[in-house]
Amino acid sequence: MPINTHTKILATVGPSTASREMLEKLVQSGVDAFRFNFSHGTHEEHAERYKIVRELSQKYNRFLTVIADLQGPKLRVGTFKKDKVLLEKGQKFVLDMKNEDGDEKRVTLPHPEIFAALKTGDDLLLNDGNIRLKVLHVGENTAETEVVVGGYLSAHKGVNLPNVKLPISAITSKDEDDLKFALDLGVDWVCLSFVQSVEDVRTARRLIGDRAWIISKLEKPSAIEELENVVKESDGIMVARGDLGVECPVQTVPGLQKNIVKVCRKHARPVIVATQMLESMIYNPTPTRAEVSDVATAVYDGADAVMLSAETAAGSYPAEAVEMMHKIITQVESEASYISHVQWDKDLSEHDDIADAITYAASEMPEILPNVAAVMTYTASGFTTLSMARERPNLPIIAVTMTEKTACRLGLVWGVKPFVCETVFNDFSKLEQTARNIAQMSHIGQKGDYLVITAGYPIGHKGMTNLLHTVQL
């Protein structure tokens, strides 16, 4: 099995990886977390795959993370009389609510909320942004447009409205059913698709409570405008570059990615970089050089995790894609400059409370104290570990927690290896011996080395980090 890396690998489960054999192969190849995409598959299929992942966690003594990705409000055109139609630049094209098959002049757009929000001059992007329409006139249930960029359009292709905030929730009735199922199943994180504002996250929080942590997928410009608040309200963030690159000018995506990662680091929120990372490996056994560079850039930026989508869900080389991603991560993290890259934005002004001061001091201990083998965080809620991971120390981060639920959530976080131990949280005197035992089990350090420990005291008190301690092996 590959040696653990700081940067985690998130793989999407689908038809190519639904079997026990393939899921186990992905774990052996370096996967730390699995994404279940509720845009596809049945509840029964997800339940069977979930069962296999949890069994593999037991078999390999690893706390594999499971993420349920909700579909969100998918906006699509209707059907056509032919397989597809050709829209030519300069022609007029109408979108309406008629329950009829479309043609070269019109098509059904069964979303009244779009017509309510559209205004003259707005752009509509169809088929992943390949077709661009300019709105000339808007009626109650109709919009006359001019084709700015033409192309072929077929049934049920997606519709994007850049810079238009729609009066819809990020959670549809389908999502509510999927959410209930996923939470009952026991998933660790829930992904919200097409978040438009911080209120979407608050709505999800009211439904989810503390049963799972929330990842907000950043795909809409309106969410980017509220970036700080969306990040603070969420437990984690996904840079969903597919729709983000449709809704925003594609050349702005690299800069947006770097800024999102920076803001997530500031607020100690895990961040995932996703979409088209090794896209060519859906069909080919090796990636392009540009894709390798893209993955490496995300690792150098300090992302907590990098994600494979269709590469593992529907591709012909899912295990090879994971192995390649693991090789890229390993190579980058072995570079002498890696840690300085991920620590470049450290700002002492952001360490403005006791927890920040403790975790910052712990991360700096190796600069003063020789032979520090690892940082060990004792955490009930996960807060202490997230604070430590934000610092990106050049050391393993061992998260000791009371529950498997918290351990599985932390399996997605940069540099973290979780352990479950209930007894130490009832007895401070056991803290040092537990630290030594875990270090020995993890083959970390040798006699005479130090472990740096952070915790909240009293041990197990949620949301507090006020203890910095050292233990010698």
Secondary structure, DSSP 8 states (H G I E B T S, - for coil): -----SSEEEEEESGGG-SHHHHHHHHHHT--EEEEETTSS-HHHHHHHHHHHHHHHHHHT---EEEEE------B---BSSSEEEE-TT-EEEEE--SS-B-SSEEE---HHHHHH--TT-EEEETTTTEEEEEEEE-SSEEEEEEEE-EEEETT-BEE-TT---S--SS-HHHHHHHHHHHHHT-SEEEESS--SHHHHHHHHHHHTTSSEEEEEE-SHHHHHTHHHHHHHSSEEEEEHHHHHHHS-GGGHHHHHHHHHHHHHHTT--EEEESSTTGGGGT-SS--HHHHHHHHHHHHHT-SEEEESHHHHT-S-HHHHHHHHHHHHHHHHHSTTHHHHHTTT--GGG--SHHHHHHHHHHHHHHHSS-EEEEEEEESSSHHHHHHHHT--SS-EEEEES-HHHHHHHTTSTTEEEEE-SGGGG-GGGHHHHHHHHHHHTT---TT-EEEEEE-SSTT-TT---EEEEEE-
